[in-house]
Amino acid sequence: MTPDHALKTFTTHIEDVQAAIPPDRLLVFDVRQGWPPLCAFLGVPTPSEPFPRVNDAAMFQQHARAAGRLLFRRSR
């Protein structure tokens, strides 16, 4: 599958979901927005704790380095 085909498939899927689900029942959510739109959609109070950001670039790099070290040890 080419990157263009993958992007087209993904975009088509998103469009199909948005066409099939009524807007009041579908949250199109960007995690960078944090708690407010998610909590408003669910009708719950916004937590006082920070929105979890466990898949940011720094965390990804940390996991990648740890995985690399593990692979290096196993290859000895």
Buried (B, 14 or more C-beta within 10 A) or exposed (E): EEEEEEEEEEEEEEEEEEEEEEEEEEEEEEEEEBBEBBBEBEEEEEEEEEBEEEEEEEEEEEEEEEEEEEEEEEEE
